[in-house]
Amino acid sequence: IPIALDMAKDSKDKDRELKKRMSTDNYMRCAIRECYLSFKSIINFLVLGEREKKVINDIFTLVDAHIAEGNLTTEFNMSALPSLHEQFVQLIDHLLKNKKEDKDQVVIVLLNMLEVVTRDIMEDEIPTLLDSSHGGTYGKDEGMTPLDQRDTYFGELNFPVPVTPKTEAWKEKIRRLHLLLTEKESAMDVPSNLEARRRISFFSNSLFMDMPPAPKVRNMLSFS
C-alpha cells in the first residue's frame, strides 16, 4: 500500500501508466481493493449519526462511480492521498487500543479525514457534504478547533467497540488492515520458485486456521 500511494500521488499525468501497473501487479491490486472495502466497512461500523452516515454514503457513492468509469485518478486530486493514509493509520491505532479516553482523538481524526477527502481530494466537488447542524457550513466554523466541533460532527460513535465473542473477527480485520497499510516490504521478494511459494502460502494460511483441540492421549491410536 505505501508503494501504491507513492505511485498514485504523482499519477496526474501518468494515469495510463498507473492503470497498466495495477493490471500487472496482482498483489498490489488485491491489497488496494481489500483496504478500500475494509475502510468502507470500518467507517460505516463506527459512525452512528444519520447526517454523518449520509455524508459518508454520498462520498463512497461518488468514489464507486468514478472507479466504475475508470477515471478516479483524473477526477480527484490524488496528491492528498498520503494525508488521508496518515489519518487512517492513526484511526486504526486507536481502534487497536480501543480505549474510552481516546474517543475525542477518534473524533478529531474523523474530522481531519472528512476535511482531507472533501477539500483536498474532491476539492469541494459536493458542497452539500459540508452542511452543519447549525445551519452553516463546515468551512464557516472558523476559529473552532476539531474538539469544539465534536458536537457538530461525529457525536455518535460506536467507540470503544464492545468486547464480545463476535468482535474477534473485527479485531482480526483491524490487525490485518494495519499490517497492509504500514508494511513496506516489496512483493518482489516473494520467491519465484513455485514449490517454495506453495509451501510459504500453506504455512502462512495455516497461521489463521481454526485448529481443532488435540485428542486425549488415551484416545490416540497406538503406533506400536
C-alpha positions as CSV (number, residue, x, y, z in Angstrom):
1,I,0.0,0.0,0.0
2,P,2.8,2.6,0.8
3,I,4.2,1.8,-2.7
4,A,0.8,2.2,-4.3
5,L,0.3,5.5,-2.5
6,D,3.6,6.8,-3.7
7,M,2.6,5.9,-7.3
8,A,-0.9,7.4,-7.0
9,K,0.1,10.8,-5.6
10,D,2.1,11.5,-8.8
11,S,-0.3,9.9,-11.2
12,K,-2.0,13.1,-12.6
13,D,-0.2,12.9,-15.9
14,K,0.6,9.2,-15.8
15,D,-2.9,7.7,-15.5
16,R,-2.3,5.2,-18.3
17,E,1.0,4.0,-16.8
18,L,-0.6,3.6,-13.4
19,K,-3.5,1.5,-14.7
20,K,-1.0,-0.7,-16.6
21,R,0.9,-1.3,-13.4
22,M,-2.3,-2.1,-11.5
23,S,-3.3,-4.6,-14.1
24,T,0.0,-6.5,-14.0
25,D,0.7,-6.4,-10.2
26,N,-2.0,-8.7,-8.7
27,Y,-0.6,-8.4,-5.2
28,M,-0.9,-4.6,-5.2
29,R,-4.3,-4.7,-6.8
30,C,-5.8,-7.1,-4.3
31,A,-4.2,-5.2,-1.4
32,I,-5.8,-1.9,-2.6
33,R,-9.2,-3.5,-3.0
34,E,-9.1,-5.1,0.4
35,C,-8.0,-1.9,2.1
36,Y,-10.8,0.1,0.4
37,L,-13.5,-2.4,1.3
38,S,-12.2,-2.7,4.8
39,F,-12.1,1.1,5.1
40,K,-15.7,1.4,4.0
41,S,-16.8,-1.3,6.4
42,I,-15.0,0.2,9.4
43,I,-16.3,3.7,8.8
44,N,-19.9,2.5,8.4
45,F,-19.5,0.5,11.6
46,L,-18.0,3.3,13.7
47,V,-20.3,6.2,12.6
48,L,-23.8,6.1,14.0
49,G,-25.2,9.6,13.3
50,E,-27.7,9.8,10.5
51,R,-26.3,13.0,9.0
52,E,-22.8,11.7,9.1
53,K,-23.9,8.4,7.5
54,K,-25.5,10.3,4.6
55,V,-22.3,12.3,4.1
56,I,-20.2,9.1,4.1
57,N,-22.5,7.2,1.8
58,D,-22.5,10.2,-0.7
59,I,-18.7,10.1,-0.7
60,F,-18.5,6.4,-1.2
61,T,-21.2,6.5,-4.0
62,L,-19.2,9.2,-5.8
63,V,-15.9,7.3,-5.4
64,D,-17.5,4.0,-6.6
65,A,-19.0,5.8,-9.6
66,H,-15.6,7.1,-10.7
67,I,-14.0,3.7,-10.1
68,A,-16.6,2.1,-12.4
69,E,-16.0,4.8,-15.0
70,G,-12.2,4.3,-14.7
71,N,-11.5,8.0,-14.2
72,L,-10.8,8.1,-10.4
73,T,-7.2,9.3,-10.7
74,T,-8.1,12.1,-13.2
75,E,-11.2,13.4,-11.4
76,F,-9.7,13.5,-7.9
77,N,-6.6,15.1,-6.5
78,M,-4.6,12.0,-5.7
79,S,-1.7,14.0,-4.3
80,A,-3.6,14.3,-1.0
81,L,-3.9,10.5,-0.5
82,P,-0.8,10.3,1.8
83,S,-2.5,12.7,4.2
84,L,-5.6,10.5,4.2
85,H,-3.5,7.4,4.7
86,E,-1.7,9.1,7.7
87,Q,-5.0,9.9,9.4
88,F,-6.4,6.4,8.7
89,V,-3.4,4.8,10.3
90,Q,-4.0,6.9,13.4
91,L,-7.6,5.8,13.4
92,I,-6.5,2.1,13.2
93,D,-4.1,2.7,16.1
94,H,-6.9,4.0,18.3
95,L,-9.1,1.1,17.3
96,L,-6.4,-1.4,18.2
97,K,-6.1,0.2,21.7
98,N,-9.9,0.6,22.0
99,K,-9.7,2.9,25.0
100,K,-12.7,5.0,26.1
101,E,-10.5,8.0,26.9
102,D,-9.3,8.1,23.2
103,K,-12.8,9.0,21.9
104,D,-12.1,12.7,21.5
105,Q,-9.0,11.8,19.5
106,V,-11.0,9.5,17.3
107,V,-13.4,12.4,16.6
108,I,-10.5,14.6,15.7
109,V,-9.1,12.0,13.3
110,L,-12.5,11.5,11.6
111,L,-12.9,15.3,11.2
112,N,-9.5,15.5,9.7
113,M,-10.3,12.7,7.3
114,L,-13.5,14.3,6.2
115,E,-11.7,17.6,5.5
116,V,-8.9,15.9,3.5
117,V,-11.5,14.0,1.4
118,T,-13.9,16.8,0.7
119,R,-11.5,19.8,0.4
120,D,-8.2,18.3,-0.8
121,I,-9.1,15.1,-2.7
122,M,-12.6,16.0,-4.0
123,E,-11.8,19.7,-4.0
124,D,-15.3,20.7,-2.7
125,E,-16.9,18.8,-5.6
126,I,-20.1,18.3,-3.4
127,P,-20.5,21.4,-1.3
128,T,-23.7,20.0,0.4
129,L,-21.5,17.4,2.1
130,L,-20.2,20.2,4.4
131,D,-23.6,21.3,5.8
132,S,-23.6,21.6,9.6
133,S,-26.5,21.1,12.0
134,H,-26.4,24.8,13.0
135,G,-27.4,26.0,9.5
136,G,-23.9,27.0,8.5
137,T,-21.2,25.0,6.8
138,Y,-18.2,23.2,8.0
139,G,-16.0,25.8,6.4
140,K,-17.8,28.6,8.2
141,D,-16.9,27.3,11.7
142,E,-13.8,29.4,11.6
143,G,-11.8,29.7,14.8
144,M,-13.1,26.4,16.1
145,T,-10.8,23.5,16.9
146,P,-11.7,19.9,16.0
147,L,-12.6,19.4,19.6
148,D,-15.0,22.3,19.5
149,Q,-16.7,20.7,16.5
150,R,-17.2,17.2,18.0
151,D,-20.8,18.1,19.0
152,T,-21.4,19.1,15.4
153,Y,-19.9,16.1,13.7
154,F,-19.4,12.5,14.8
155,G,-21.1,13.0,18.2
156,E,-22.4,9.4,18.0
157,L,-19.8,6.8,17.5
158,N,-19.6,3.1,18.1
159,F,-16.4,3.5,20.1
160,P,-15.0,2.0,22.2
161,V,-16.1,-1.2,20.4
162,P,-17.8,-3.5,22.9
163,V,-15.8,-6.6,23.6
164,T,-17.8,-9.7,22.7
165,P,-17.1,-13.1,21.1
166,K,-18.4,-11.6,17.8
167,T,-15.8,-8.8,17.9
168,E,-12.9,-11.2,17.5
169,A,-13.3,-11.1,13.7
170,W,-13.4,-7.3,13.9
171,K,-10.1,-7.2,15.8
172,E,-8.5,-9.6,13.3
173,K,-9.7,-7.3,10.4
174,I,-8.2,-4.3,12.2
175,R,-4.8,-6.0,12.8
176,R,-4.7,-7.2,9.2
177,L,-5.6,-3.8,7.8
178,H,-2.9,-2.1,9.9
179,L,-0.4,-4.6,8.5
180,L,-1.4,-3.8,4.9
181,L,-1.3,-0.1,5.5
182,T,2.1,0.0,7.1
183,E,4.0,-2.9,5.5
184,K,6.8,-1.5,3.3
185,E,8.4,-4.8,2.2
186,S,8.2,-5.3,-1.6
187,A,6.2,-8.2,-3.0
188,M,9.2,-8.7,-5.4
189,D,10.9,-10.5,-2.5
190,V,8.5,-13.4,-2.9
191,P,10.4,-16.4,-4.3
192,S,9.8,-17.2,-7.9
193,N,10.1,-20.9,-7.4
194,L,6.5,-22.3,-7.5
195,E,7.2,-25.0,-4.9
196,A,8.7,-22.5,-2.5
197,R,5.8,-20.2,-2.9
198,R,3.3,-23.1,-2.4
199,R,5.0,-24.1,0.9
200,I,5.1,-20.5,2.1
201,S,1.5,-19.9,1.2
202,F,0.5,-23.2,3.0
203,F,2.4,-22.2,6.1
204,S,1.1,-18.6,6.2
205,N,-2.5,-19.7,5.7
206,S,-2.2,-22.3,8.4
207,L,-1.5,-19.5,10.9
208,F,-5.0,-18.2,10.5
209,M,-6.8,-21.6,10.6
210,D,-9.0,-22.7,13.5
211,M,-7.2,-25.8,14.7
212,P,-9.3,-28.4,16.5
213,P,-8.2,-29.4,20.0
214,A,-5.9,-32.3,20.3
215,P,-7.5,-35.6,21.5
216,K,-6.6,-37.0,24.8
217,V,-3.5,-39.3,24.8
218,R,-5.6,-42.3,25.9
219,N,-7.8,-41.9,22.9
220,M,-5.0,-41.8,20.3
221,L,-4.3,-44.8,18.2
222,S,-1.2,-46.7,19.1
223,F,1.6,-46.8,16.5
224,S,3.3,-49.9,18.1
